[in-house]
């Protein structure tokens, strides 16, 4: 048989599942983009943005971020900071607690829920709400002028503040989600409706008083709809363009289309999250980048990203960390910012930065297995079409690293990594290839870039021949 060029898929899915014999395909610190129909490469891979430290030495890791009166506020450790366009973080006051913070803002007041406390900030003074009519709470959301909270010690109950007054509460302004028994895990406002999540179901409420022009308790349960899914982690829900994304108790990740949950995860993603040591700490947030809407689910063990534009998953990771070092993204002052997961810093995301505040970003692309079962394959060469000549001025030539596995990624080439240059400054036509890769039952490739340079892999092809046993 003759040697033929075989396309090597990269970045199509995250598939490091229960069995590496099936596939170990995944993409770390890069994302796939669908190009125009007549493009040379239909689905190139680009490196993710890096991080620039914007403010450091704050009180502790990030617990939440909020917008209020045109500015951004971060809860870092046990302190609230106002973060401005000059990257100055001004301490406002103390926010007790250790869990993620929820809440929201009206035109005149910011409400922050940090279990079991509620805080109110009017732009001048931060106070811990001491109203005797407000018991211990777990989560909060801003909805139509009210701060809505879930009670910690009263099953199924949620309450509202006075209208546009987060410091004052009426003991009678509460309701109980009684469609099914169980404690409330999270309240979430999605522009027009309240979603009250339990373990197994979610009830939906609307502002009937606003619709009718009056009424006692403003929020009324919708009797015609209920989600038969609850939250796996109370923090694992977010929205983008008025669409909810959440991790459900059944271990599946959903996108809500109207009131119909649509599965967006695969078995491999779901299996990976089932293996977490602390699934209850998984949080969710969103990030818009170059036309992509990324939805993140992460904790200190993992950071998985769903790309709404392509329907594909990839992974973000900071070198020597189990996960990505930043969380709670927010767009402000013309940039995206995020709080530190492991440290007391606020970061700015930057597409022209190729480190995480000085820490090397490793782009890893793992391919699916290429085989001719039950025969073997010989590989004479693997060649990559990629952006070359990207070496930073004054640096040595950037390198592409490669290693090969014949057992699904359990073990790799005994000699370790091979490497080849991807072009000096301006060397745009550099050929990037690796030769004489041997004969195996299965070929799986791992391509890696660690240099401080732009990352773009357009496609990969292997020159292979099928050989009878």
C-alpha positions in Angstrom: 0.0 0.0 0.0 1.1 3.6 -0.7 1.6 6.5 1.8 -1.3 8.9 1.8 -2.0 12.2 3.6 -4.5 11.8 6.4 -6.0 14.8 8.1 -5.4 14.8 11.9 -8.4 16.3 13.7 -7.6 18.9 16.5 -9.9 20.6 18.9 -13.2 19.2 17.7 -14.3 17.9 21.1 -13.1 17.3 24.7 -13.1 13.6 25.0 -10.8 12.5 27.7 -13.4 10.1 29.0 -13.7 7.0 31.1 -11.6 5.0 28.6 -8.5 6.4 26.9 -8.8 3.4 24.5 -11.7 5.3 23.0 -10.2 8.8 22.8 -8.0 11.2 24.7 -8.8 14.2 22.5 -8.8 17.5 24.2 -7.7 21.1 23.9 -6.1 23.1 26.7 -5.7 26.9 26.6 -6.9 27.1 23.0 -10.2 27.2 21.2 -11.4 26.3 17.7 -13.0 28.8 15.4 -15.2 28.0 12.4 -13.8 29.9 9.5 -15.6 31.1 6.4 -16.6 28.4 3.9 -13.8 29.3 1.4 -11.1 29.6 4.0 -7.8 27.7 3.6 -8.4 26.2 7.1 -12.0 25.6 8.0 -11.4 25.3 11.8 -8.2 26.9 13.0 -7.2 26.8 16.7 -6.2 30.0 18.5 -4.6 30.5 21.8 -6.6 32.0 24.7 -5.9 35.5 26.0 -3.4 35.9 28.8 -3.5 37.8 32.1 -2.0 41.1 33.2 -2.0 41.9 36.9 -4.1 45.0 37.4 -4.3 45.2 41.2 -2.4 43.1 43.7 -2.0 42.7 47.4 -5.7 42.8 48.3 -7.4 41.1 51.2 -7.8 37.6 49.7 -9.0 35.6 46.7 -12.0 36.7 44.7 -15.5 35.9 46.1 -17.6 37.9 43.6 -17.9 41.0 41.4 -20.7 43.5 40.8 -21.6 46.5 38.7 -23.0 49.5 40.4 -23.4 53.1 39.2 -21.1 52.6 36.2 -18.2 51.1 38.3 -17.1 47.6 39.2 -16.8 46.2 42.7 -14.9 43.1 43.7 -15.2 41.1 47.0 -11.7 40.0 47.7 -11.3 37.9 50.8 -13.4 39.7 53.4 -13.2 43.2 51.8 -15.3 45.0 49.2 -13.2 47.1 46.7 -14.2 49.6 44.1 -12.1 49.0 41.1 -11.8 51.9 38.6 -10.4 52.5 35.1 -7.0 53.4 36.4 -6.7 50.0 38.1 -7.0 51.5 41.5 -8.7 49.2 44.0 -10.2 51.3 46.8 -11.3 49.4 50.0 -14.9 50.1 50.9 -15.5 47.9 53.9 -15.8 44.4 55.4 -17.8 41.6 53.9 -17.8 38.7 56.3 -18.0 35.1 55.2 -16.0 32.7 53.0 -18.4 31.5 50.3 -19.1 33.1 46.9 -21.1 36.3 47.1 -24.4 36.9 45.1 -26.8 39.8 44.9 -27.2 42.8 42.5 -27.7 46.5 42.2 -30.5 49.0 41.7 -29.9 52.5 40.5 -29.2 53.7 44.1 -28.0 50.6 46.1 -25.9 47.6 45.8 -27.0 44.5 47.7 -24.5 41.7 48.5 -25.4 38.3 50.0 -22.5 36.6 51.8 -23.9 33.6 53.7 -25.4 34.2 56.2 -25.3 38.0 55.9 -26.8 40.7 53.7 -24.9 43.9 53.0 -26.1 47.2 51.5 -24.0 49.9 49.9 -25.4 53.2 48.7 -22.2 54.5 47.1 -21.0 56.1 50.3 -21.6 53.7 53.2 -21.5 49.9 53.4 -23.7 48.4 56.2 -24.4 44.9 57.3 -28.2 44.7 57.4 -29.3 44.1 61.0 -33.1 44.0 60.5 -34.7 41.6 63.0 -37.1 40.5 60.3 -34.2 39.1 58.2 -32.9 35.7 59.3 -29.8 33.9 58.0 -29.7 33.8 54.1 -27.8 31.8 51.5 -28.1 33.5 48.1 -29.5 36.6 46.6 -30.5 38.4 43.4 -31.7 41.8 42.3 -35.2 41.7 40.7 -37.4 44.7 39.7 -36.3 46.9 42.6 -36.1 44.2 45.3 -33.3 42.2 46.7 -34.5 38.7 46.8 -32.9 36.2 49.2 -33.2 32.5 50.0 -33.5 31.5 53.7 -30.9 29.1 55.2 -33.0 27.6 58.0 -36.6 27.7 56.6 -37.1 25.1 53.9 -38.2 26.5 50.6 -38.6 30.0 51.8 -37.5 33.2 50.0 -38.0 36.8 50.9 -37.8 40.3 49.5 -36.5 43.6 50.8 -38.6 46.8 50.8 -38.8 48.3 47.3 -35.5 49.9 46.4 -34.4 49.7 50.1 -32.1 46.8 50.8 -31.6 47.8 54.5 -35.3 47.3 55.5 -37.3 44.1 55.5 -40.8 43.1 56.5 -41.3 39.8 58.2 -44.4 39.1 56.1 -42.7 39.7 52.8 -41.8 36.1 52.1 -43.1 33.1 50.1 -42.5 29.4 50.0 -41.6 27.3 46.9 -43.9 24.4 47.7 -44.2 22.6 44.3 -41.9 19.9 45.8 -40.3 19.6 49.3 -36.7 20.6 49.7 -34.4 23.5 50.5 -33.8 26.3 48.0 -30.2 26.2 46.6 -30.2 29.4 44.6 -32.3 32.3 43.5 -31.5 33.7 40.0 -33.1 36.6 38.1 -33.1 36.4 34.3 -34.4 39.8 33.2 -38.1 39.1 33.7 -38.4 36.0 35.9 -37.1 34.5 39.2 -35.7 31.0 39.0 -35.8 29.2 42.4 -33.5 26.2 42.2 -33.8 23.2 44.5 -31.9 19.9 44.3 -34.4 18.2 41.9 -36.7 20.9 40.5 -36.7 24.6 39.7 -39.8 26.8 40.2 -40.3 30.0 38.2 -41.8 33.2 39.5 -42.8 36.5 37.8 -43.7 39.9 39.1 -47.5 39.8 39.0 -47.8 43.1 41.0 -45.9 44.9 38.2 -48.1 43.3 35.6 -51.4 44.0 37.5 -50.4 47.4 38.9 -50.5 46.4 42.5 -50.6 43.5 45.0 -49.2 42.4 48.3 -46.3 40.0 47.6 -45.2 40.9 44.1 -43.8 37.6 42.9 -46.1 34.8 41.9 -45.3 31.2 40.8 -46.0 30.3 37.3 -48.3 27.3 37.5 -47.9 26.4 33.8 -44.2 25.6 33.9 -41.5 24.0 36.1 -38.1 22.7 35.3 -37.6 19.1 36.3 -33.9 19.8 37.0 -32.2 21.2 40.0 -28.7 22.5 40.6 -25.7 20.3 41.3 -23.8 23.2 42.8 -25.6 26.4 43.9 -23.0 28.5 42.1 -23.1 26.6 38.8 -25.5 28.8 36.9 -25.0 31.9 34.7 -26.6 33.6 31.8 -25.6 35.1 28.5 -28.0 37.0 26.2 -30.9 36.2 28.6 -30.2 32.5 28.2 -29.5 30.4 31.3 -26.7 27.8 31.4 -26.5 25.5 34.4 -25.1 22.3 35.8 -28.0 20.1 36.9 -28.2 17.5 39.7 -28.2 14.7 37.1 -24.7 15.7 36.2 -25.6 17.2 32.8 -24.9 20.7 31.6 -27.9 22.5 30.1 -28.8 25.5 28.1 -32.3 26.7 28.6 -34.2 27.2 25.4 -37.4 28.9 26.4 -38.3 26.6 29.3 -36.8 23.5 27.7 -33.4 22.4 29.1 -31.1 21.3 26.2 -28.1 19.2 26.9 -24.8 20.8 25.8 -22.3 18.4 27.5 -21.2 15.0 26.5 -20.5 11.8 28.5 -16.8 12.7 28.8 -17.5 16.2 30.2 -20.0 14.8 32.6 -17.7 11.9 33.7 -14.9 14.4 34.4 -17.1 16.5 36.7 -18.4 13.5 38.5 -14.8 12.7 39.5 -14.4 16.1 41.3 -13.6 16.0 45.0 -15.6 19.2 45.7 -18.4 19.4 43.1 -20.4 21.7 45.4 -17.8 24.5 44.8 -18.2 24.7 41.0 -19.1 28.2 39.8 -20.2 29.5 36.5 -19.6 32.8 34.6 -19.4 34.0 31.0 -16.8 35.8 28.8 -17.2 37.3 25.3 -14.1 37.2 23.1 -13.7 37.9 19.4 -17.3 36.8 18.6 -17.2 33.8 20.9 -19.4 33.5 24.0 -17.6 31.3 26.5 -19.4 29.8 29.4 -17.1 28.7 32.2 -17.7 26.0 34.9 -14.8 25.8 37.3 -13.5 25.3 40.8 -10.0 24.8 42.2 -9.7 21.5 40.4 -10.9 22.2 36.9 -11.9 24.9 34.5 -14.0 23.8 31.5 -15.3 26.2 28.9 -18.3 25.8 26.5 -18.1 27.8 23.3 -21.6 28.9 22.4 -20.5 29.8 18.9 -19.2 26.3 18.0 -20.9 24.1 20.6 -17.5 22.8 21.5 -15.7 22.4 24.9 -12.1 23.2 25.8 -10.1 23.7 29.0 -8.3 26.7 30.6 -5.5 26.0 32.9 -2.7 28.0 34.6 0.6 26.1 34.7 1.2 24.4 38.1 -2.4 25.0 39.1 -5.3 22.5 39.0 -7.5 25.1 37.3 -7.4 28.6 35.8 -6.0 31.3 38.1 -8.8 33.8 37.5 -12.6 33.8 38.0 -15.7 36.0 38.0 -15.1 37.8 34.7 -16.6 41.3 34.2 -16.5 43.7 31.3 -15.7 47.3 32.3 -13.8 50.4 31.0 -13.3 48.7 27.6 -11.6 45.6 28.9 -12.4 42.3 30.6 -11.3 41.8 34.2 -11.3 38.9 36.6 -10.5 38.2 40.2 -7.8 35.8 41.4 -8.9 32.3 42.4 -5.7 31.5 44.3 -4.4 34.9 45.1 -5.5 38.4 46.1 -5.2 40.0 42.7 -7.4 41.5 40.0 -6.4 40.7 36.4 -7.0 42.2 33.0 -7.4 39.7 30.1 -5.4 40.6 27.0 -5.3 38.8 23.7 -1.7 40.0 23.0 -0.4 38.6 26.3 0.9 35.0 26.3 1.4 34.4 30.0 -0.8 34.5 33.1 0.8 37.5 34.7 4.3 36.1 34.0 3.4 32.4 34.3 3.9 30.4 31.1 0.7 29.5 29.3 1.0 26.0 27.8 -1.2 25.3 24.8 -1.8 21.6 24.5 -3.7 20.0 21.7 -4.3 16.2 22.0 -5.6 14.5 18.9 -8.0 11.5 18.7 -6.4 8.1 17.9 -5.6 7.5 14.2 -5.7 3.8 13.4 -6.5 1.1 10.7 -7.7 -1.6 13.1 -7.0 -4.5 12.9 -4.0 -3.5 10.8 -1.1 -1.2 11.8 -0.1 2.2 10.5 3.3 3.6 9.5 3.7 7.4 9.8 6.5 9.0 7.7 5.7 12.6 8.6 3.3 14.8 10.4 3.1 18.4 9.1 1.2 21.4 10.6 -0.1 24.4 8.8 0.2 27.1 11.4 1.0 30.8 11.8 4.8 31.0 11.6 7.2 33.9 12.1 5.6 34.8 15.4 8.7 34.8 17.5 8.8 37.8 19.7 11.6 40.3 18.8 14.7 39.6 20.7 13.7 36.1 21.6 15.1 32.8 20.3 13.0 31.1 17.7 9.6 29.9 19.1 9.2 26.1 19.1 6.4 23.6 18.5 6.8 20.4 20.6 5.4 17.0 19.6 5.1 13.6 21.2 3.3 10.4 20.1 1.3 7.8 22.0 0.2 4.3 20.9 -1.9 3.6 23.9 -4.4 6.4 24.0 -2.2 8.8 25.9 -1.3 6.5 28.8 2.3 6.7 27.8 4.2 8.8 25.3 7.3 8.6 23.1 10.1 7.1 25.2 12.5 9.7 24.0 10.2 12.5 25.2 9.3 15.7 23.4 10.6 16.5 19.9 10.6 20.1 18.8 11.0 22.2 15.7 11.1 25.9 15.1 8.0 27.9 14.0 9.9 30.7 12.4 12.1 33.6 13.3 10.6 37.1 13.3 9.0 37.5 9.8 9.7 34.0 8.6 6.1 33.5 7.5 6.6 30.5 5.1 8.4 28.2 7.6 7.5 24.5 7.1 6.7 22.8 10.4 6.9 19.0 10.4 8.2 16.0 12.2 9.6 12.9 10.4 10.0 9.2 10.9 7.3 8.6 13.6 7.4 4.8 13.2 4.9 2.0 12.9 2.1 1.4 15.5 -1.3 0.1 16.1 -2.5 3.6 16.9 -1.1 7.1 16.6 -2.3 9.9 19.0 -0.4 13.2 18.9 0.2 15.9 21.5 1.2 19.2 20.1 2.4 21.9 22.5 3.5 25.5 22.5 5.1 27.1 25.5 6.9 30.1 24.1 5.8 33.7 24.6 4.3 34.1 21.2 1.0 34.2 19.2 -0.5 30.7 18.9 -2.5 29.6 15.8 -2.7 26.1 14.4 -4.7 25.9 11.2 -4.6 22.1 10.5 -2.4 19.0 10.8 -1.8 16.2 8.3 0.0 12.9 8.6 1.7 11.0 5.8 0.6 7.4 6.6 0.5 3.9 5.2 -1.7 1.0 6.2 0.2 -2.2 6.8 -1.2 -5.6 7.1 -0.3 -7.6 10.1 
